[in-house]
Amino acid sequence: MVDVFRNAEAAVGIAQEAVAIKAKVLWLQKGVISEDAKNIALAAGMKFVMDRCPKQEIPLLGLEK
């Protein structure tokens, strides 16, 4: 998982890098919103989450270890 804590302007470049390394998930933190990054990730078959915090979301989904 590539977890993006940068501003939205950086998200597109990070999405391209995530595709290059064959990441399975691109996760944009709260407040990071980029439709372009979303489109890049989804076109590459990645799972994508935007404007959410994994620390808050993962326990809600029952995925913590």
Backbone as CSV, one residue per row, in Angstrom:
resi,resn,N_x,N_y,N_z,CA_x,CA_y,CA_z,C_x,C_y,C_z
1,MET,0.843,-1.178,0.000,0.000,0.000,0.000,0.884,1.235,0.000
2,VAL,0.575,2.156,-0.895,1.232,3.457,-0.899,0.274,4.417,-0.214
3,ASP,0.704,4.984,0.906,-0.111,5.868,1.729,0.381,7.295,1.524
4,VAL,-0.467,8.164,0.979,-0.048,9.505,0.576,-0.420,10.533,1.637
5,PHE,0.611,11.113,2.248,0.442,12.178,3.227,0.781,13.539,2.626
6,ARG,1.079,13.584,1.351,1.471,14.828,0.676,0.248,15.593,0.218
7,ASN,0.469,16.788,-0.330,-0.660,17.574,-0.821,-1.212,16.966,-2.114
8,ALA,-2.399,17.412,-2.491,-3.077,16.843,-3.656,-2.275,17.029,-4.936
9,GLU,-1.525,18.105,-5.046,-0.724,18.350,-6.245,0.333,17.267,-6.458
10,ALA,0.806,16.672,-5.393,1.827,15.621,-5.485,1.226,14.242,-5.767
11,ALA,-0.079,14.107,-5.612,-0.716,12.795,-5.688,-0.593,12.140,-7.063
12,VAL,-0.637,12.931,-8.134,-0.548,12.348,-9.474,0.807,11.676,-9.681
13,GLY,1.875,12.371,-9.342,3.213,11.792,-9.481,3.388,10.559,-8.617
14,ILE,2.837,10.603,-7.419,2.933,9.451,-6.529,2.112,8.287,-7.080
15,ALA,0.959,8.581,-7.660,0.149,7.524,-8.281,0.925,6.860,-9.408
16,GLN,1.607,7.656,-10.214,2.414,7.099,-11.308,3.539,6.224,-10.761
17,GLU,4.171,6.661,-9.673,5.225,5.862,-9.043,4.652,4.575,-8.458
18,ALA,3.464,4.655,-7.881,2.827,3.463,-7.305,2.532,2.430,-8.395
19,VAL,2.100,2.902,-9.542,1.862,1.997,-10.671,3.179,1.349,-11.094
20,ALA,4.236,2.150,-11.159,5.543,1.641,-11.600,6.080,0.536,-10.692
21,ILE,5.792,0.639,-9.394,6.293,-0.388,-8.469,5.271,-1.512,-8.245
22,LYS,4.163,-1.428,-8.990,3.118,-2.450,-8.917,2.474,-2.548,-7.531
23,ALA,2.268,-1.388,-6.912,1.556,-1.361,-5.629,0.138,-1.868,-5.846
24,LYS,-0.435,-2.425,-4.815,-1.792,-2.962,-4.921,-2.857,-1.950,-4.498
25,VAL,-2.454,-0.996,-3.658,-3.407,-0.013,-3.124,-2.751,1.365,-3.118
26,LEU,-3.527,2.376,-3.515,-3.110,3.771,-3.364,-4.111,4.408,-2.408
27,TRP,-3.603,4.915,-1.295,-4.468,5.475,-0.252,-4.084,6.930,-0.047
28,LEU,-5.037,7.840,-0.314,-4.828,9.263,-0.085,-5.440,9.642,1.256
29,GLN,-4.629,10.222,2.106,-5.048,10.586,3.460,-6.154,11.631,3.459
30,LYS,-6.719,11.861,4.643,-7.764,12.881,4.803,-7.281,14.205,4.237
31,GLY,-8.133,14.834,3.462,-7.815,16.126,2.879,-7.048,16.065,1.572
32,VAL,-6.588,14.874,1.188,-5.857,14.718,-0.076,-6.851,14.183,-1.105
33,ILE,-7.230,15.048,-2.055,-8.250,14.701,-3.027,-7.703,14.938,-4.425
34,SER,-7.653,13.880,-5.230,-7.151,13.989,-6.598,-7.865,12.976,-7.487
35,GLU,-8.746,13.472,-8.315,-9.435,12.599,-9.271,-8.450,12.035,-10.292
36,ASP,-7.432,12.820,-10.650,-6.430,12.323,-11.597,-5.661,11.141,-11.020
37,ALA,-5.255,11.237,-9.760,-4.562,10.120,-9.113,-5.477,8.899,-9.043
38,LYS,-6.738,9.134,-8.750,-7.723,8.053,-8.708,-7.804,7.344,-10.062
39,ASN,-7.902,8.129,-11.124,-8.011,7.551,-12.465,-6.773,6.740,-12.839
40,ILE,-5.600,7.234,-12.473,-4.346,6.522,-12.749,-4.334,5.183,-12.013
41,ALA,-4.678,5.218,-10.734,-4.659,4.000,-9.917,-5.675,2.973,-10.421
42,LEU,-6.875,3.415,-10.665,-7.918,2.476,-11.098,-7.621,1.907,-12.481
43,ALA,-7.067,2.728,-13.366,-6.710,2.236,-14.705,-5.641,1.149,-14.630
44,ALA,-4.814,1.202,-13.589,-3.759,0.205,-13.406,-4.247,-1.011,-12.618
45,GLY,-5.525,-1.012,-12.236,-6.080,-2.152,-11.505,-5.825,-2.122,-10.012
46,MET,-5.393,-0.974,-9.514,-5.135,-0.847,-8.084,-6.431,-0.578,-7.330
47,LYS,-6.454,-0.923,-6.063,-7.519,-0.475,-5.176,-7.177,0.965,-4.798
48,PHE,-8.200,1.770,-4.535,-7.980,3.187,-4.303,-8.885,3.694,-3.191
49,VAL,-8.292,4.476,-2.275,-9.046,5.107,-1.190,-8.622,6.573,-1.165
50,MET,-9.612,7.463,-0.998,-9.303,8.892,-1.011,-9.991,9.596,0.159
51,ASP,-9.249,10.532,0.754,-9.781,11.394,1.816,-10.193,10.599,3.054
52,ARG,-9.408,9.589,3.378,-9.665,8.779,4.573,-8.350,8.452,5.276
53,CYS,-8.447,8.140,6.550,-7.270,7.813,7.358,-7.260,6.313,7.659
54,PRO,-6.177,5.601,7.268,-6.156,4.155,7.528,-6.236,3.811,9.012
55,LYS,-5.670,4.654,9.858,-5.719,4.364,11.297,-7.161,4.345,11.798
56,GLN,-8.004,5.142,11.190,-9.419,5.164,11.569,-10.229,4.098,10.830
57,GLU,-9.925,3.871,9.578,-10.725,2.991,8.730,-10.453,1.509,8.942
58,ILE,-9.197,1.129,9.104,-8.833,-0.294,9.191,-9.524,-0.971,10.370
59,PRO,-9.537,-0.377,11.575,-10.268,-1.039,12.665,-11.777,-1.158,12.381
60,LEU,-12.337,-0.163,11.723,-13.771,-0.220,11.393,-14.090,-1.382,10.457
61,LEU,-13.106,-1.739,9.637,-13.282,-2.845,8.704,-12.897,-4.198,9.297
62,GLY,-12.398,-4.175,10.539,-11.989,-5.421,11.195,-10.709,-6.008,10.627
63,LEU,-9.840,-5.153,10.087,-8.630,-5.648,9.436,-7.369,-5.510,10.271
64,GLU,-7.478,-4.964,11.470,-6.271,-4.842,12.303,-5.819,-6.207,12.781
65,LYS,-4.524,-6.315,13.042,-3.976,-7.609,13.491,-3.815,-7.624,14.980
